[in-house]
Amino acid sequence: MRYLLWIARLSLFLLLFGFALKNDEPVTLHYYLGYVWHAPLSLILLVFFALGTGIGLMASLTTIFRQRREIARLKQQGEDKG
């Protein structure tokens, strides 16, 4: 099973690496106030994917902390009754 997981990881890495090599042409992003960013397409996709992942994780933290507080409260109630 461990070898299968490493084969899957290697395959995914090679697929994404090949995608990056095929999309290395420079592109231009125009922002507000005249700001312009020139970078390879694969780098821009990687940056915005990482930003989206980070924002998604931060958004889910409130739910995780709320659930942990509720679990701690329920454990405390169980100890008080028992």
MOPAC internal coordinates of N, CA, C and O (Angstrom, degrees):
PM7 1SCF
backbone

  N    0.0000 0     0.00 0     0.00 0    0    0    0
  C    1.4433 1     0.00 0     0.00 0    1    0    0
  C    1.5289 1   110.29 1     0.00 0    2    1    0
  O    1.2310 1   120.70 1   140.54 1    3    2    1
  N    1.3461 1   116.26 1   -39.46 1    3    2    1
  C    1.4621 1   120.24 1  -179.86 1    5    3    2
  C    1.5282 1   110.76 1   -61.79 1    6    5    3
  O    1.2310 1   120.34 1   139.41 1    7    6    5
  N    1.3359 1   116.96 1   -40.59 1    7    6    5
  C    1.4582 1   120.74 1  -179.68 1    9    7    6
  C    1.5198 1   111.08 1   -66.92 1   10    9    7
  O    1.2310 1   120.49 1   142.05 1   11   10    9
  N    1.3112 1   116.67 1   -37.95 1   11   10    9
  C    1.4570 1   120.54 1   178.56 1   13   11   10
  C    1.5286 1   110.66 1   -62.59 1   14   13   11
  O    1.2310 1   120.36 1   139.66 1   15   14   13
  N    1.3175 1   116.92 1   -40.34 1   15   14   13
  C    1.4607 1   121.33 1   178.32 1   17   15   14
  C    1.5274 1   110.56 1   -64.73 1   18   17   15
  O    1.2310 1   119.88 1   137.31 1   19   18   17
  N    1.3278 1   117.83 1   -42.69 1   19   18   17
  C    1.4563 1   119.90 1   178.44 1   21   19   18
  C    1.5254 1   111.79 1   -66.92 1   22   21   19
  O    1.2310 1   119.87 1   144.53 1   23   22   21
  N    1.3140 1   117.85 1   -35.47 1   23   22   21
  C    1.4698 1   121.01 1   176.65 1   25   23   22
  C    1.5231 1   109.60 1   -65.06 1   26   25   23
  O    1.2310 1   120.00 1   138.37 1   27   26   25
  N    1.3288 1   117.60 1   -41.63 1   27   26   25
  C    1.4624 1   120.97 1   178.50 1   29   27   26
  C    1.5247 1   110.58 1   -64.54 1   30   29   27
  O    1.2310 1   119.85 1   137.79 1   31   30   29
  N    1.3411 1   117.89 1   -42.21 1   31   30   29
  C    1.4667 1   121.35 1   178.33 1   33   31   30
  C    1.5221 1   111.40 1   -62.60 1   34   33   31
  O    1.2310 1   120.79 1   134.96 1   35   34   33
  N    1.3348 1   116.09 1   -45.04 1   35   34   33
  C    1.4559 1   120.58 1   179.65 1   37   35   34
  C    1.5287 1   110.78 1   -63.42 1   38   37   35
  O    1.2310 1   120.45 1   138.26 1   39   38   37
  N    1.3124 1   116.75 1   -41.74 1   39   38   37
  C    1.4625 1   120.61 1   178.58 1   41   39   38
  C    1.5219 1   111.32 1   -62.43 1   42   41   39
  O    1.2310 1   120.48 1   136.36 1   43   42   41
  N    1.3170 1   116.68 1   -43.64 1   43   42   41
  C    1.4637 1   120.45 1   178.82 1   45   43   42
  C    1.5242 1   110.69 1   -64.47 1   46   45   43
  O    1.2310 1   120.31 1   137.05 1   47   46   45
  N    1.3322 1   117.02 1   -42.95 1   47   46   45
  C    1.4598 1   120.12 1   178.05 1   49   47   46
  C    1.5230 1   110.95 1   -60.46 1   50   49   47
  O    1.2310 1   120.10 1   133.27 1   51   50   49
  N    1.3280 1   117.42 1   -46.73 1   51   50   49
  C    1.4603 1   120.48 1  -178.97 1   53   51   50
  C    1.5220 1   111.41 1   -64.65 1   54   53   51
  O    1.2310 1   120.18 1   142.81 1   55   54   53
  N    1.3225 1   117.25 1   -37.19 1   55   54   53
  C    1.4654 1   120.93 1   177.47 1   57   55   54
  C    1.5302 1   110.50 1   -63.74 1   58   57   55
  O    1.2310 1   120.47 1   133.03 1   59   58   57
  N    1.3226 1   116.70 1   -46.97 1   59   58   57
  C    1.4684 1   120.31 1   179.74 1   61   59   58
  C    1.5278 1   111.80 1   -69.24 1   62   61   59
  O    1.2310 1   120.05 1   143.70 1   63   62   61
  N    1.3196 1   117.50 1   -36.30 1   63   62   61
  C    1.4637 1   120.86 1   177.26 1   65   63   62
  C    1.5272 1   110.45 1   -64.35 1   66   65   63
  O    1.2310 1   120.55 1   137.52 1   67   66   65
  N    1.3325 1   116.56 1   -42.48 1   67   66   65
  C    1.4662 1   120.41 1   176.54 1   69   67   66
  C    1.5161 1   111.64 1   -63.06 1   70   69   67
  O    1.2310 1   120.43 1   141.42 1   71   70   69
  N    1.3307 1   116.77 1   -38.58 1   71   70   69
  C    1.4672 1   121.05 1   176.35 1   73   71   70
  C    1.5241 1   110.45 1   -61.75 1   74   73   71
  O    1.2310 1   120.43 1   137.19 1   75   74   73
  N    1.3219 1   116.78 1   -42.81 1   75   74   73
  C    1.4645 1   120.89 1   179.99 1   77   75   74
  C    1.5236 1   110.91 1   -65.10 1   78   77   75
  O    1.2310 1   120.21 1   139.81 1   79   78   77
  N    1.3216 1   117.20 1   -40.19 1   79   78   77
  C    1.4613 1   119.77 1   179.33 1   81   79   78
  C    1.5245 1   111.90 1   -66.96 1   82   81   79
  O    1.2310 1   120.25 1   144.98 1   83   82   81
  N    1.3195 1   117.13 1   -35.02 1   83   82   81
  C    1.4629 1   120.92 1  -179.36 1   85   83   82
  C    1.5286 1   112.12 1   -75.27 1   86   85   83
  O    1.2310 1   120.02 1   158.00 1   87   86   85
  N    1.3304 1   117.57 1   -22.00 1   87   86   85
  C    1.4625 1   121.74 1  -175.88 1   89   87   86
  C    1.5254 1   111.15 1  -117.78 1   90   89   87
  O    1.2310 1   121.02 1  -127.33 1   91   90   89
  N    1.3282 1   115.66 1    52.67 1   91   90   89
  C    1.4595 1   119.08 1  -178.42 1   93   91   90
  C    1.5282 1   112.67 1   -99.43 1   94   93   91
  O    1.2310 1   119.90 1  -171.99 1   95   94   93
  N    1.3282 1   117.80 1     8.01 1   95   94   93
  C    1.4529 1   120.25 1   178.53 1   97   95   94
  C    1.5253 1   109.61 1   -68.14 1   98   97   95
  O    1.2310 1   120.35 1   -39.40 1   99   98   97
  N    1.3323 1   116.93 1   140.60 1   99   98   97
  C    1.4674 1   118.47 1   179.11 1  101   99   98
  C    1.5250 1   111.28 1   -71.61 1  102  101   99
  O    1.2310 1   121.08 1   -40.35 1  103  102  101
  N    1.2952 1   115.53 1   139.65 1  103  102  101
  C    1.4596 1   122.13 1   175.37 1  105  103  102
  C    1.5239 1   107.84 1  -125.02 1  106  105  103
  O    1.2310 1   121.05 1   -16.54 1  107  106  105
  N    1.3194 1   115.59 1   163.46 1  107  106  105
  C    1.4559 1   120.96 1  -178.48 1  109  107  106
  C    1.5114 1   109.01 1  -120.09 1  110  109  107
  O    1.2310 1   121.03 1   -52.88 1  111  110  109
  N    1.3257 1   115.64 1   127.12 1  111  110  109
  C    1.4608 1   121.46 1   173.51 1  113  111  110
  C    1.5199 1   107.97 1  -105.94 1  114  113  111
  O    1.2310 1   120.86 1   -50.38 1  115  114  113
  N    1.3234 1   115.96 1   129.62 1  115  114  113
  C    1.4580 1   121.60 1   178.53 1  117  115  114
  C    1.5179 1   108.51 1  -104.64 1  118  117  115
  O    1.2310 1   120.67 1   -57.07 1  119  118  117
  N    1.3313 1   116.32 1   122.93 1  119  118  117
  C    1.4536 1   122.82 1   178.12 1  121  119  118
  C    1.5128 1   109.18 1  -105.22 1  122  121  119
  O    1.2310 1   121.20 1     2.18 1  123  122  121
  N    1.3075 1   115.31 1  -177.82 1  123  122  121
  C    1.4604 1   121.00 1   176.44 1  125  123  122
  C    1.5217 1   110.63 1   -70.44 1  126  125  123
  O    1.2310 1   121.03 1   -19.64 1  127  126  125
  N    1.3086 1   115.63 1   160.36 1  127  126  125
  C    1.4638 1   124.20 1   177.15 1  129  127  126
  C    1.5253 1   112.24 1    61.01 1  130  129  127
  O    1.2310 1   120.52 1  -152.21 1  131  130  129
  N    1.3171 1   116.62 1    27.79 1  131  130  129
  C    1.4543 1   121.22 1   174.08 1  133  131  130
  C    1.5184 1   115.52 1    77.79 1  134  133  131
  O    1.2310 1   119.53 1  -171.98 1  135  134  133
  N    1.3338 1   118.50 1     8.02 1  135  134  133
  C    1.4501 1   120.84 1   179.47 1  137  135  134
  C    1.5251 1   109.68 1   -74.84 1  138  137  135
  O    1.2310 1   120.79 1   -46.98 1  139  138  137
  N    1.3307 1   116.10 1   133.02 1  139  138  137
  C    1.4659 1   121.76 1  -178.12 1  141  139  138
  C    1.5218 1   108.28 1  -128.95 1  142  141  139
  O    1.2310 1   120.79 1   -40.17 1  143  142  141
  N    1.3324 1   116.09 1   139.83 1  143  142  141
  C    1.4620 1   121.09 1   178.23 1  145  143  142
  C    1.5249 1   108.37 1  -124.29 1  146  145  143
  O    1.2310 1   120.25 1   -57.95 1  147  146  145
  N    1.3297 1   117.13 1   122.05 1  147  146  145
  C    1.4664 1   123.62 1   176.43 1  149  147  146
  C    1.5234 1   107.46 1  -105.96 1  150  149  147
  O    1.2310 1   120.58 1   -59.26 1  151  150  149
  N    1.3292 1   116.49 1   120.74 1  151  150  149
  C    1.4670 1   120.48 1  -179.97 1  153  151  150
  C    1.5267 1   108.52 1  -159.40 1  154  153  151
  O    1.2310 1   120.59 1   -17.49 1  155  154  153
  N    1.3360 1   116.47 1   162.51 1  155  154  153
  C    1.4700 1   119.11 1   175.29 1  157  155  154
  C    1.5350 1   110.89 1   -64.67 1  158  157  155
  O    1.2310 1   121.28 1   -33.43 1  159  158  157
  N    1.3148 1   115.15 1   146.57 1  159  158  157
  C    1.4607 1   120.87 1  -178.31 1  161  159  158
  C    1.5223 1   111.65 1   -57.41 1  162  161  159
  O    1.2310 1   119.88 1   138.62 1  163  162  161
  N    1.3274 1   117.83 1   -41.38 1  163  162  161
  C    1.4645 1   119.96 1  -178.26 1  165  163  162
  C    1.5256 1   111.14 1   -63.82 1  166  165  163
  O    1.2310 1   119.55 1   143.52 1  167  166  165
  N    1.3369 1   118.47 1   -36.48 1  167  166  165
  C    1.4591 1   121.25 1   178.13 1  169  167  166
  C    1.5294 1   110.90 1   -67.59 1  170  169  167
  O    1.2310 1   120.48 1   137.56 1  171  170  169
  N    1.3009 1   116.69 1   -42.44 1  171  170  169
  C    1.4664 1   120.59 1   178.84 1  173  171  170
  C    1.5206 1   110.67 1   -62.56 1  174  173  171
  O    1.2310 1   120.12 1   136.51 1  175  174  173
  N    1.3255 1   117.38 1   -43.49 1  175  174  173
  C    1.4598 1   120.61 1   177.71 1  177  175  174
  C    1.5264 1   111.21 1   -62.68 1  178  177  175
  O    1.2310 1   120.17 1   138.28 1  179  178  177
  N    1.3221 1   117.28 1   -41.72 1  179  178  177
  C    1.4613 1   121.16 1   179.24 1  181  179  178
  C    1.5289 1   111.22 1   -63.39 1  182  181  179
  O    1.2310 1   120.25 1   135.71 1  183  182  181
  N    1.3305 1   117.13 1   -44.29 1  183  182  181
  C    1.4649 1   121.12 1  -179.43 1  185  183  182
  C    1.5216 1   110.70 1   -62.74 1  186  185  183
  O    1.2310 1   120.07 1   133.03 1  187  186  185
  N    1.3243 1   117.47 1   -46.97 1  187  186  185
  C    1.4539 1   119.16 1  -177.61 1  189  187  186
  C    1.5292 1   112.33 1   -72.47 1  190  189  187
  O    1.2310 1   119.69 1   151.31 1  191  190  189
  N    1.3236 1   118.19 1   -28.69 1  191  190  189
  C    1.4614 1   120.59 1   173.57 1  193  191  190
  C    1.5276 1   109.97 1   -66.08 1  194  193  191
  O    1.2310 1   120.75 1   135.96 1  195  194  193
  N    1.3387 1   116.17 1   -44.04 1  195  194  193
  C    1.4636 1   120.09 1   179.02 1  197  195  194
  C    1.5291 1   110.89 1   -64.50 1  198  197  195
  O    1.2310 1   119.99 1   138.64 1  199  198  197
  N    1.3205 1   117.62 1   -41.36 1  199  198  197
  C    1.4618 1   120.70 1   177.40 1  201  199  198
  C    1.5317 1   111.08 1   -61.98 1  202  201  199
  O    1.2310 1   120.34 1   135.78 1  203  202  201
  N    1.3083 1   116.96 1   -44.22 1  203  202  201
  C    1.4623 1   120.51 1   178.76 1  205  203  202
  C    1.5129 1   112.53 1   -63.35 1  206  205  203
  O    1.2310 1   120.84 1   139.81 1  207  206  205
  N    1.3243 1   116.00 1   -40.19 1  207  206  205
  C    1.4645 1   119.98 1   177.22 1  209  207  206
  C    1.5197 1   110.83 1   -63.96 1  210  209  207
  O    1.2310 1   120.59 1   135.89 1  211  210  209
  N    1.3215 1   116.47 1   -44.11 1  211  210  209
  C    1.4636 1   120.36 1   179.14 1  213  211  210
  C    1.5231 1   112.33 1   -63.05 1  214  213  211
  O    1.2310 1   120.13 1   137.02 1  215  214  213
  N    1.3113 1   117.35 1   -42.98 1  215  214  213
  C    1.4625 1   120.99 1   178.68 1  217  215  214
  C    1.5244 1   110.45 1   -64.64 1  218  217  215
  O    1.2310 1   120.32 1   139.96 1  219  218  217
  N    1.3203 1   116.99 1   -40.04 1  219  218  217
  C    1.4640 1   120.58 1   178.08 1  221  219  218
  C    1.5188 1   112.08 1   -63.95 1  222  221  219
  O    1.2310 1   120.57 1   138.06 1  223  222  221
  N    1.3238 1   116.51 1   -41.94 1  223  222  221
  C    1.4661 1   119.92 1   178.35 1  225  223  222
  C    1.5210 1   111.17 1   -65.34 1  226  225  223
  O    1.2310 1   120.18 1   137.59 1  227  226  225
  N    1.3302 1   117.26 1   -42.41 1  227  226  225
  C    1.4657 1   120.06 1   178.89 1  229  227  226
  C    1.5283 1   111.20 1   -64.25 1  230  229  227
  O    1.2310 1   120.43 1   143.93 1  231  230  229
  N    1.3234 1   116.79 1   -36.07 1  231  230  229
  C    1.4599 1   120.14 1   178.99 1  233  231  230
  C    1.5250 1   111.26 1   -67.36 1  234  233  231
  O    1.2310 1   120.23 1   147.41 1  235  234  233
  N    1.3350 1   117.17 1   -32.59 1  235  234  233
  C    1.4616 1   119.72 1  -178.72 1  237  235  234
  C    1.5226 1   112.66 1   -81.74 1  238  237  235
  O    1.2310 1   119.84 1   166.58 1  239  238  237
  N    1.3303 1   117.90 1   -13.42 1  239  238  237
  C    1.4599 1   120.48 1  -178.68 1  241  239  238
  C    1.5260 1   112.26 1   -62.45 1  242  241  239
  O    1.2310 1   119.77 1   144.07 1  243  242  241
  N    1.3293 1   118.04 1   -35.93 1  243  242  241
  C    1.4640 1   119.57 1   179.77 1  245  243  242
  C    1.5259 1   110.71 1   -61.96 1  246  245  243
  O    1.2310 1   120.43 1   138.03 1  247  246  245
  N    1.3135 1   116.79 1   -41.97 1  247  246  245
  C    1.4617 1   120.65 1   178.74 1  249  247  246
  C    1.5291 1   110.45 1   -65.29 1  250  249  247
  O    1.2310 1   120.38 1   137.36 1  251  250  249
  N    1.3222 1   116.87 1   -42.64 1  251  250  249
  C    1.4667 1   120.43 1  -179.01 1  253  251  250
  C    1.5222 1   110.67 1   -63.10 1  254  253  251
  O    1.2310 1   119.87 1   134.65 1  255  254  253
  N    1.3381 1   117.86 1   -45.35 1  255  254  253
  C    1.4600 1   120.73 1   179.99 1  257  255  254
  C    1.5193 1   111.63 1   -65.67 1  258  257  255
  O    1.2310 1   120.39 1   141.48 1  259  258  257
  N    1.3350 1   116.87 1   -38.52 1  259  258  257
  C    1.4678 1   119.96 1   177.96 1  261  259  258
  C    1.5209 1   110.38 1   -63.61 1  262  261  259
  O    1.2310 1   120.11 1   137.23 1  263  262  261
  N    1.3191 1   117.39 1   -42.77 1  263  262  261
  C    1.4593 1   120.69 1   178.99 1  265  263  262
  C    1.5289 1   111.62 1   -65.55 1  266  265  263
  O    1.2310 1   119.85 1   141.47 1  267  266  265
  N    1.3163 1   117.90 1   -38.53 1  267  266  265
  C    1.4725 1   120.34 1   178.28 1  269  267  266
  C    1.5257 1   110.82 1   -64.89 1  270  269  267
  O    1.2310 1   120.53 1   139.49 1  271  270  269
  N    1.3380 1   116.60 1   -40.51 1  271  270  269
  C    1.4757 1   119.07 1   177.80 1  273  271  270
  C    1.5155 1   110.60 1   -63.76 1  274  273  271
  O    1.2310 1   120.57 1   139.38 1  275  274  273
  N    1.3407 1   116.51 1   -40.62 1  275  274  273
  C    1.4562 1   120.21 1   179.85 1  277  275  274
  C    1.5302 1   110.90 1   -66.05 1  278  277  275
  O    1.2310 1   119.86 1   139.01 1  279  278  277
  N    1.3090 1   117.87 1   -40.99 1  279  278  277
  C    1.4634 1   121.38 1   178.26 1  281  279  278
  C    1.5205 1   110.10 1   -62.91 1  282  281  279
  O    1.2310 1   120.52 1   136.33 1  283  282  281
  N    1.3413 1   116.61 1   -43.67 1  283  282  281
  C    1.4658 1   119.85 1   178.87 1  285  283  282
  C    1.5267 1   110.65 1   -63.26 1  286  285  283
  O    1.2310 1   120.29 1   139.90 1  287  286  285
  N    1.3303 1   117.05 1   -40.10 1  287  286  285
  C    1.4633 1   120.84 1   178.56 1  289  287  286
  C    1.5210 1   110.61 1   -64.45 1  290  289  287
  O    1.2310 1   119.82 1   137.11 1  291  290  289
  N    1.3181 1   117.95 1   -42.89 1  291  290  289
  C    1.4541 1   121.37 1   179.79 1  293  291  290
  C    1.5326 1   111.33 1   -67.06 1  294  293  291
  O    1.2310 1   120.10 1   141.99 1  295  294  293
  N    1.3349 1   117.41 1   -38.01 1  295  294  293
  C    1.4677 1   119.49 1   176.18 1  297  295  294
  C    1.5106 1   110.44 1   -64.44 1  298  297  295
  O    1.2310 1   120.27 1   140.18 1  299  298  297
  N    1.3201 1   117.08 1   -39.82 1  299  298  297
  C    1.4656 1   121.02 1   178.91 1  301  299  298
  C    1.5256 1   110.51 1   -63.91 1  302  301  299
  O    1.2310 1   120.05 1   138.57 1  303  302  301
  N    1.3350 1   117.51 1   -41.43 1  303  302  301
  C    1.4562 1   121.01 1   177.72 1  305  303  302
  C    1.5165 1   110.99 1   -64.13 1  306  305  303
  O    1.2310 1   120.19 1   141.98 1  307  306  305
  N    1.3318 1   117.25 1   -38.02 1  307  306  305
  C    1.4548 1   121.07 1   178.96 1  309  307  306
  C    1.5191 1   111.87 1   -66.83 1  310  309  307
  O    1.2310 1   120.24 1   143.60 1  311  310  309
  N    1.3118 1   117.14 1   -36.40 1  311  310  309
  C    1.4637 1   120.61 1   178.24 1  313  311  310
  C    1.5139 1   111.23 1   -71.45 1  314  313  311
  O    1.2310 1   120.22 1   145.46 1  315  314  313
  N    1.3219 1   117.19 1   -34.54 1  315  314  313
  C    1.4631 1   120.99 1   179.55 1  317  315  314
  C    1.5185 1   110.59 1   -67.38 1  318  317  315
  O    1.2310 1   119.45 1   143.11 1  319  318  317
  N    1.3278 1   118.66 1   -36.89 1  319  318  317
  C    1.4615 1   122.37 1  -178.55 1  321  319  318
  C    1.5345 1   110.83 1   -77.49 1  322  321  319
  O    1.2310 1   120.80 1   147.45 1  323  322  321
  N    1.3168 1   116.07 1   -32.55 1  323  322  321
  C    1.4734 1   120.51 1  -174.15 1  325  323  322
  C    1.4543 1   112.59 1   -87.98 1  326  325  323
  O    1.2310 1   120.10 1   180.00 1  327  326  325

